Each structure stands twice: as structure tokens, then as C-alpha cells.
Amino acid sequence: MGADNNNNNNNQTVDISTADEDKRIKKILLIDTITKECKSSDNKILQQINNAINKGSKLEATILSGGYTNYSYKVYISDKPDELCIYAKLCFEHALWNPDKNSHHDLQRTDEYEITKTISSLIPGCVVPPIALLDMNHNDETMKLLITEWSKASEQFCHQFIEGSVDPRIAPKIAETLAVLNTIQDFDPEFNETSKSSVFDLFNSTYIPRARAASTTDNPNDRTEVYCSSLGEDVMKIVHANIKDYKERRDCLNHADAHVFNTLVEAKLSADKLEEFGPNGDVKLCDWEMSIAGSKGRDLGWAIPFPIMCMVTHALNGHIESNESIELHINTLIDTYLSRMVDAGHTPSDLAAILRTGVGWMGWKLFLVFYILGFMTEFLPVESEVSKDRVIDSMGVLGMKLLRVGYDTNYIPESASVDEIRKVFNSLVEEEVTRAQYVFASGTSKRKPRKSSMLRSANRRLSDTELLYLAAESMKRLFLMLRKHYRRIQNKFQFQKTLTIIA
């Protein structure tokens, strides 16, 4: 047993050392590539960097996030780190964010560059303008280097929901950005189509099997499985309708990953003052690599699930007042987005269809991403693993109910209006928040002060890949714990059996 642990530790040391060396080499290559680009670029910022280098200043790079798909950096002139700087994302040949390690996701990043260039020109301020897309090669590894301007909005928006205090200036800007994107008339229906393959793998390897298992179990383990088993075969009809939406709908351009970890806002002046925000309310929607042509309402739906999960968590902690600003954010986001759809010429029936789709995709994220995968749940402000499991189960139940709103016309008639769909959505969310509130009130836990997001202390961004990796590690630890527990029970049973034989 001890020898196995030592071997594991040695392997881990080698892996960390190799990863650090890889980051060091790539950092040198990155600085060299950007330095060369600055010499010939007509971009004003790169020209300023080149002038500073020619005068003897040094170009430095600090890693912001890094995982299995890319490394992102702040690249800056050493004596002017906050005045003369750019953002650089070094993108690997294959994106291995999918839990299926055999799934490869080709991302050449050309589409990401083009769509950010387009959107930043249509709605200046909410998307960071790209500067260049460069090729990098090292040891037969092909990479793309995406360079953009540096954004003063540099903190992930998720912090505010975790802390239960959300800047009211942000929702209208996000809604405007998504609405502009979703109403572009002239677009390629096959835009970035190759990015879909690994999502299909996720559907086949995880979504469909887990949904089928939950709907057919005779021995449900939680509320989600109880609810799914009560629906029976209808669960799979809903799941396949949701997947068909992803495969076939080409209504508009989608960001397709517009959640709060991919939204940057100004950092608070003080992490301890939860009610304060940055002076300007700046916001940037980033990480456009998954952008595709898809359904109207999908982007809206993706922006809301993490805030909902935080609402249930705060209620479970006895901090129900924290949900006022989160609820305001959600309502403002929906109101503003639908208002812009009206401005774009959409009819009341169009709006109902758009909202229905949005609610359905909220359900997808709650059910698959939070309940099944445990993605992003590592950062919830829960007091115990029991509370965390309770929140995750709540997301599973709510997720399947919202999927029904989106794709089950027997549950919500096809003729339902925007107001009717919204009323159902609000009541379903309120039901889970109220349940969590009741659990807190009926328990023995004392209400504790709200805390600053634990992610602040890391002072770096977490990419989607890192989030998924952390979720996978959490699942791995749970599996090992359960296996150890099972073996202990098995050994105890065997020992008792031996005693019986001896007797």
C-alpha cells in the first residue's frame, strides 16, 4: 500500500515538472513570436511595444490560465505593466476539454478571430478587439496565437454570484451583446461547424446514458432520479429533442459558451467589501472559440444557470437576501434581451419560441453540466459536502423540469405566451430556492457571514478546461472513497464469514 502511494507521488512530481517545463518553453516562444510581430505590425499598440523594446525595455508574460487546450497570458512591457500590455491566448492543436480522452476537438481559431473582430466593431466595449492571429510551431506541434487588446475588465463575473452581490449595470450590457450577435443577418450556417464533434461525443458518452439510467432506475438515489423515473420514456424524448436542437437549428450566430466564467468585469476595489463594484461597470464577453450557428435563445439560456445555482446555495446557507441582486440580474437579462428581439422585428410568438428555447438550454446546463458532470460546483459557497450534494441534486431536478419547458409541449403547450412560459420558469426556480430555505430553517446550522469568493485569492482566471478538470478530480476522489468504503465492508463481511466457519 505504501509503495503504491510513493509511486503515485513520484509520477505526480514528474508530471508537474514536465508541465512546468512545457509552460516555460511556450512562454519563451510566445514572447519571441510577439516581438517579431511587433516589428512589422501596423497595429498602434504593437508599434508602441516595439518602440519600448527598441529603447531597452523588456517584454514579459504572466500566465493567467492554462490547461489542456490553451494557455492565456498577460504580455507587457516590464516597466509599464499596466500601461503597455496585451492579452495572448496560445491555442493548442487539439482541445481536450471533453471527459472522453479519445475525443479530439480541432480548433484552428480562425473563426474565433473573425467573430470577435465582427462583434467588437458592431458593439464596441463589450468584446475585446482582436489584434492578430499568428501561427506557432514547436517540436511538430502546431499552435495558434490569438492576440487581443488588454481589457480593464479582468475578473471573472462568477465571483459576484458566489458572493451574493451582483452589479446591476452588467446585465443590460450582456443582453445587448448577445442580442446583437443573435440578430446578425448575413452569416454562414456552417460557421465553425467542426467545433461540434466533441459536444456530440459528450452527448453519446454521458448525456444519453445517464439520462436513460435515471429514467429507468427502480432504485432512485436522489430527487433527480425519482423525478426522472416518474417521467419514464418521456425523459429520452426530451433529451433527443434537445440534441436535435443543437444538431439542426441554424437560426443565428451563437457565442455558445456565454456563461459567467467567460464574462469579465472590473475587479472590486476591495475584496472584503462585497457590495462595492468597479467604477465603470465594464464588461467583456470572452472565449469565443465554441461559436457556431445555432438557435435563438440558446445564448440567453447559457448565461443564467450558474446564477440560479448560486441562488439555491445562498438560500441553503440562510442568506436569502443575497438573492435579490441575482434575481434582478436574471430578470434584467431576460427583459433586455427580449426587448432587443422586439426591436429586431420579432413577433410575440417568436419571442415565446425564443424564451422557450432559452429555458430549455438552461435545463440542459443544470442537468448535464452541473448535476451529471459536477462542472463549476467546486466553487459554490457551501458549508459541507452534504450541502453541496443537495444543491447538485436540486440542479438535476430543476434541470429536467426546465428541459420539459423547452421541449415537451404536453408539459407547456406550444401556444404558450412569453408571460406564461416566464411564469412557469419563475415558479420552478422559486420552488427550489424555497425548498433550500426550508432545509436551512429546519436544520441546526447557524447562519454564517457571507465570504469573498475563494477564487479571488488565486488572482488568476480559470478556463473551462480547468473547471472541468477540477470537476473530474472531484468525481475521481468520490469514486476512490466509495471503492475504499466498499472494500472495507467486503473485508468485514469476509472476516465475519471466517469467524462463523471457525465457530
N, C-alpha and C positions, 0 to 999 in steps of 0.2 A: 504493500500500500504506500509506504513512504517513498520507495524507489519510483513508483509511478508519478507521485507528486513532484519529485525532483526532476524527472524527465520533462514533465509538462512545463515546469518553471524554466528549465533550460531552453526549451523550444520557444517559449514566450519571449525570452530575452533575445534570442536570435531574430525572431520576427520583428520585435521593436527596433532592434539595431538596424535591420535591413530597411525597414520603413523610414527610419530617420535618415539613413544614407541616401535613400531614394529621394526624399524631400530636399536634402542638401544639394544633390546633383541637379535636380529640376529647378531649384531656386537659382543656381548659377546660370543654367541655360536660359531661364526666363529673363534674368537681368541682361544677359548678353544679347538676347533677341530684341528686347525692348530698346536697348541702347542703339543697336543698329537701325531699328525702325525710326527712332528719333532723328537720326542724321538726315534722312531723306523725306520725312513726312511733312505735309503741308498743314497738319493739324496744329492749331495755336498752342495747345497745352504741351504736346510733344516737342514742339520747337523751343518752348521755354525750358523744358527739361534738358534738351540738347545744349542750349546756351549755358545752363548751370553746370553741366558736366564739363563743357569746354573751359569753364572758368575754374575748374578744380574741385567742384562738389562731387559727391559720391552718390550713386543710385543704390538704394536699399530696397528690400522687400520683406514684409512681415506676413506670415501666413494667417489668414482669417478662419478658414475652414478647410478641411481636407479629408477625403475618404477614398472610396473605391471608384469614383467616377471623375473627380476633378480636385484640384487644389485651387483655392482662391486666395489672392494676396492684395495687400495694400502696398503699392510701389511708390516710392517717394524719394525726393532729394533729401539727403541726411540732415542738412542744416535748415531745411524748411519742410518738415514732415507733414504739417497741416496746411501749408500754403501751396505747395507744388507736389501734387500726388495724383495717382490714377488707381483704378481698380483693374485687376487682371485675373481672369479665370483660365487656368490651364486644364484643358479638357482631354481626357484620355480617349483612346480609340474605341473602347467599349465601356458602356456604363453598366456596372454590375450591381445595381441597387436592388434588383429582384432577389427575393429569398432563394429562388431556384438558381444555384450557382452555375448551371449549364446554360442559362439564358443570357444571350448577348444582345445588347441594345446599341445598334450603330447610331452614333450621333456625330455628324460632321460639323454641326454648329453653324453652318452657313445660314440655315433657316432662322436660327435664334438671332443672328446678327441682323438679318433683313427685317424681321418683325419688330425688333426693338428700335431699329432705325426709323421704320414707318410710324410706330406708335408715339415715339418721342417727338416726332415732328407734328403729329396730329393733336397731341395733348401734352405740351411742354410742362415739365415739372413733376410728373408722376411716374415717369420712366427715365432711367439714366441713359443719356445718349451714348451709343457705341462710338468708338474711335477707330478700331481696326480689328480685323480677324486675320491672324497670321498662322502659318504652318510651322511646326516644330518637330524635329526628328531626333531620336536618341536610341542607339542600340536596336535598330529596326522597329522601334515603337513610334507610330505616327500620332501626333497630338495637334490640337488646335488651341491657339492662344487668343482668347477674346479680351479686348481691352476696351474699357469704358471710362467715362469721366468719373471722378470720385464724388460720392453723394454725402452730404452732411447728415442725411437721414441714414444712420448706420446701425441702428439697434433693431433687432427682430421684434415685430409687433406683438408676438406671443407673450412677452413679459407683462404687458398691461392686463391681459385676461387672467394670467396666473395670479397677479396681484389684486385683481378685482377693482381696477380703476382705469377706465378707458377714455382717451382723449376724444371728445365729441367732434373734433374737426376732421377726423380721419375718414370716417365712413362715407361722407359725400364724395370725397376725392377718389376713394377706391371705386365707388359705384360709377362715377363719371368715367374713369379709365376703362373699366370693364364694358360699360355701355358703348363707348367709342369703338373699342375693339370689336364688340359683337355686332356693330351696325356698319362695318366696312362692307361696301357693296361689291367691289371688284377683288375677288380673292380666288386662289387656286384650291379647288375642293380636295386635291390630293396633297395639300401643304404638309410637309414633314411626316408623311404617312409612315415612313419606316420606324418612327418612334413608338408605334402602336404594338409592335410584335411582343415586347416583353410584358406589356399590360395584358395581352391575350394569354401569355404564359401564366400570369398571376391568376387570371380568371380560371384557367383549366386546372392549375395545380392546387389552388387554395380556395377561391371563392365558391366554385360549384361544389366540390366535395364537402366542404364544411357546411354549406347551406343545406345540402342534401342530408348530411348526417344529423343536423339539428332538427330537420323537419320529419325525420323517420325514427328518431330515438324513442324507445319505450321506457327509458330511464333518464329523464332530463336532469342535468346537473345544476341548472340555474334558471332564472326567469326567462332568459332569451330562448333557451331550448324548450321550455314549457310553452312559450308563445308560438314558436316555430312549429312545434309538433301539433299544436291545436289547428294550425293552418294546413298542415299536411302538404299535399302535392301543389297547392297554390303557391308555396314558397318558391318552388323551382320555376313556375310560370313567371313570377315576378322577377326573379334573378335573370332569366333568359331574356325577358323584355328589356331589362336594364342593360344587359350586354349587347343586345341588338341596337339599342340607342347609341352605344359607343362605336359599334362597328359600322353603322349605316347612316347616321344623321350627319348632314353637311350643311347646316343652316347658316353658319357663320364661322369666323375665326375664334378659337378658344385659346386662352392662356393655358388652360388645362391643369394648372397646378397652383392656383391663386389662393393658397391658404396663408395663415398668419405668420408662419415661419419664413415664407417667401415674400413678406411685406416688411419693408424697413421704414422706421420712423426715427425722429430725433431722440437721442438719449435724454433721460431726465437729468436735471442739474444735480439732483441728489437722489441716490437710490433709496434712502430711508424715508423720503417724503413721497408717499405713494400717490398723493392726489395731484402732484405737480407734473407738468409736461414740458417738452422743449418749447422755446419761444414762438416758433413759426408754424408748428403743426405740419411740418414737411412729411411727405410720404412717398415712397418709391416701391413700385411693384417690380420684383426682380425674378431671376431664374426662369427664363422663357424657353428653355430647351425642350419642354414637352408640348409646346404649342402645336395645335392641329386645327383642322376644320371639324367642327362638331355641332352640338346642339345649343340653341339659345337657352339660357338659364343655368347651364352647367357651371359656368364660372361663378355665378352668384351663389349656387349651392355649395361650391367648394370653400367659399370664404367664411362660412357660418359654423360648421361643425365643431371646431375647437372651442370657439366661444360658448357653444351650448354645453360642451363637456365641462368647461370651467364653471358654468352656472350651477350645474348639478354638484360639482365638487365644493363650491363655496357654501351651498345650502347644506351639504353634509357636514361641513365644518362649523355651521351655525353663523356664517357670515352672509346672511341673505341680503343685507344692504349692499353688498359688493355687486350684486346682480343688476342693480338699477342702471349703471352705466353700460353694462354688457347688453342688457335688453334694449337700451336706447340705441346702441351701436347697430344691433341686428335690425331693428325697425327702420332706422335711418338708411341703412344699406339697401334694404328691400324697397322702401319708398322712393329713394332717389333713382335706383336702377329702373324700376318700373315707370317712373315719370319720364326718364330719358327714352324708354321704349315707346312711350306715347308720342314724344316729340319726333321720333323717327317714323311715325305713321302706323304703329301697330294698333290693332282694334282691341276691344275688350276681350274677345275670345282668344286673340293672340296672346294677350297678357296672361290670361288664365293658363294657357298651354305652357307659356314660358315659366310661370311660377310653379306649376305642377312639375315640370322637368327639374327645376332647381331644387324643389323639396325632395324629389326622388334621388338626386345626386347627393344631397345632404345625408339621406338614408344610407346610400352606398358607402360613404366615408365613415359614418358612425358604425355600421355593421361590419364591413370588411376591414377597414384600416384601423379603427380603434378597438372593436370587440375581438375580431379574429386575430389580427396581427399585433395588437397592442402598441401600434405605432403612435408616438407622441405622448403616450400615457406616463412615460418616465418622469415627466416634468410637472405633473399635477401636484398642487399643494395639499396632498393628503397626509393624514396623521399616522396611517398604518397601512399595511398590505391588505387588510380586510376591507378598509375603506376604499382603497384603490380598486380592488376586485368588484366592489359594489358599484362603483362608478362605471367600470368597464361593462359590467352586466347591464347596467341602465342604458348604456350606449347601444348595446346589442338589441335590446327590446325596442328602444326608440328608433333605431336604425331600420329595423324591419317594418315598423309601422309607417315610417316616412317613405320607405320604398313602396309600400302599398299605396300611399297617397299618389306617388309618381306613376305607378304602373298597373294598378288594379282598379279598373273602372267599376267593378262591383262594390268596391270599398268607397271610392269617391266617384260619383257619376261623371261621365265625360263632359256633361253640360254644366258642371260646377263653375261658378264665377270666381274671380280673383278673391273677393271678400270671403266666399265660402271656403275656398282652399286655405286661405290665410287663417281663418278662424280655427279650422281643424289643426293646422300646424301649430298655432299658438297654444291650443288646449293640450296637445300631445307633449309639447315641451314643458308646459306648466305642470302637467301631471307628474313628470319625472322629477322636476325641481321640488314640488310639494312632497313627494314621497321621500326624497333625501332630507328635506326639512324635518319631516316627521321622525325619521330614523335618528337624527341628531337629538330632537326634543325628547325622545323616549329612551335615549341611552344615558350613560353615566359620564360621558366625556364632557369636560369643561371647555367653554368657548375660549380659544386662544387668540392672541393678537395676530392680525394678518402680517405676512412676511414679504420681504422683497424676493423676487424670483431668484431661485438658486443659480440660474444661468448667468446672471449678471456678473457673479464673481469670476466666471471663466473668461470674461472680456473677449469673447470671440463668437462668431456665428456658427450655428450647427446646420450642416447641409442635410438634405433629405436622406442621403445615404447614411450619414452618421446617426440620424434619428432611427432609421430602420435597423441599423446595426445594433444600437442600444436596445431596441425592442427585441431583436433576435437573441441578444445576450441574456436578456431578462427571461425569455422563454426557455433558453438553454439551462439557465440556473434552476428554473422551476422544474424542468424535466429531470435534472440530476438529483434534485432534492426529493422528488417523488420516487425516483428509481431507488435511491438510498433508503427511503422510508419503506418501500415495498420489500427490499431485500432484508431489512431488519425484521419485518413482520414474517417473512418467509423463513428466516433463520430461527425466529422464536417458535414458529409452528413446528419446524423440524426438530428443535430441541425438545419441545413438549411431546412430540411423537416418539422420540428416542426414549424419554423417561417412561412413557407408557409401555413401550416394548420391554424395557428393563424390569419394570414392576411386574 
